[in-house]
Amino acid sequence: MIIVLCDSLDLFDRISNRAEVFSELEAVTIFSPLMRSINYCHRLGIAHRNIKSDNVLFNSIGELKLVDFGSAKWFAMSDAGTMTGLWRQRFCSVESITRRLICGVPERLENVCLC
């Protein structure tokens, strides 16, 4: 196993340590590789499900690394191009279903439990 050393601040620390907001150029240099990472995962059939600033790391040359796939799930793509889950709904709690109905789900999934 090869592990990349990410000895720079994570995105949470980069945001917390700033007095001002990111410039448009700074935001694009973070957001674009993050979207490419998520797109790559989705093309492989993986939904990360825990994307937050703590899980966005940077190596010593500033390359973005998306980490912590502990909540990730595999999905399949339907003929219509939407994500279809490969796991069972019966493991969902009532609270997680209610929370999703109130807050919404960031990914469009059909017949899938996101708990």
TISE-502630 format. One record per residue: x, y, z of N, C-alpha, C in turn. Coordinates in steps of 0.2 Angstrom, whole numbers, plus 5000, padded with zeros to 4 digits. Layout:
<semars>
XYZXYZXYZ ...
</semars>
This chain:
<semars>
500449945000500050005000500450065000 500350114996500650174996500250234998 500450275003500050325005500450395004 500050445002500350505000500350545007 500850575008500950625014500650685012 500150705016499750775016499950815022 500550845022500850885027500650955028 500150975023499951045023499251045027 499051105028498351115031497851085027 497351065031496751035027496251105025 495751095022495351145019495051185025 494851145030494551175036495051225039 495651205040496151245043496251305039 496351295032496451355028495851405028 495251385029494751425030494751465036 494851425042494851455048495351505050 495951495047496551535048496551605044 496051615040496051675035495551725039 495751785038495351845040494851865035 495051855028494651875023494351815019 493951825015493651765010494151755005 494151695002494551674997494351714991 494951734987494851764981494551714976 494251744970493951704965494451654962 495051674961495651634959495751574964 495851594970495951544976495451494976 494751514976494251474976494251424970 494351444964494351404958494951354959 495551364962496051324962495951264967 495451274972495251224976494551184974 494151224971493451194969493551154963 493951174958493951134952494251064953 494851054957495050994958494650954962 494250984967493750944971493250924967 492950954962492450934958492650874953 493350884951493550834947493650764951 493850774957493950714962493250684963 492750724964492050694965491750664958 491950694953491750664946492050604945 492650594947493050534946492750474950 492550494956492250444961491650424958 491250464955490550454953490650404946 491150424942491250384936491350314938 491750304944491850234946491350204950 490750244951490150214955490250224962 490550274965490650284972490350344974 489950344979489650414982490050424988 490450474989490850484995490450495001 489950535001489450545007489650575013 490250605013490550635019491050695017 490850735011491250785009491150845014 491750865017491750925021492450945021 492551005024493251035023493750995027 493550965032494050915036494350865031 493950845026494150785022494450805016 494650865015494950895009495650915012 496150875010496850885012497250905006 497850935007498350955002499050925004 499350904998500050874999500550935000 501150925000501750975001501751024995 501551004989501551044983500851074981 500351064986499751094985499151054982 499350994980498850954976498250934981 497650944979497050924983496950844983 496850824989496650754990496050744994 495550704991494950694995495050634999 494850635005495050575010494450555014 494450505018493950475022493350445018 493450395015492950355012492550305016 492550315023492250275027491450265026 491150325024490450325023490250315016 490750305012490650295004490150235003 489850234997489450184995489450174988 489450114985489450104978488750104976 488650134969487950134966488050114959 487550104956487550084949487150144945 487250154939486950204935486350174931 485850204931485250184927485350204920 484850174916484850194908484750274908 484350294912484250374912484750414915 485350384917485950424919485850444927 485450414930485350434937485650374942 485850394948486150344952485650294955 485850234955485350184958485750144963 485550134969485950104975485950034974 486450004977486649934977486549904984 486249944989486249924996485549924998 485349895004484649885006484449955010 483749965009483450025013483350005020 483249945022482949925028483449935034 484049965033484449985038484450055040 483950095037483850165038483450175045 483650225048483250235054482750285052 482150295056481650345054481950415055 482450425059482650495060483050515054 483450465051483850485045483350495039 482850455038482350475033482050535034 481850555040481550615041481950675040 482650665042483150725041483250735034 483250685029483350685022482750725019 482150705022481550745019481550815020 481750835026481750905028482350945025 482950915025483550945023483750935015 483450885013483650865006484250825005 484450794999484950754998485350784993 486050794994486450824988486550784982 486450714982486550674976485850644974 485750644968485050614966485150544965 484850504970484850434970484150404970 484050354967483450324966483450254971 482950244975482850184979483450174983 483750224986484350214989484250244996 484550215001484650245008485250275009 485250335011485850375012486050385019 485850335024485950345031486650325032 
</semars>
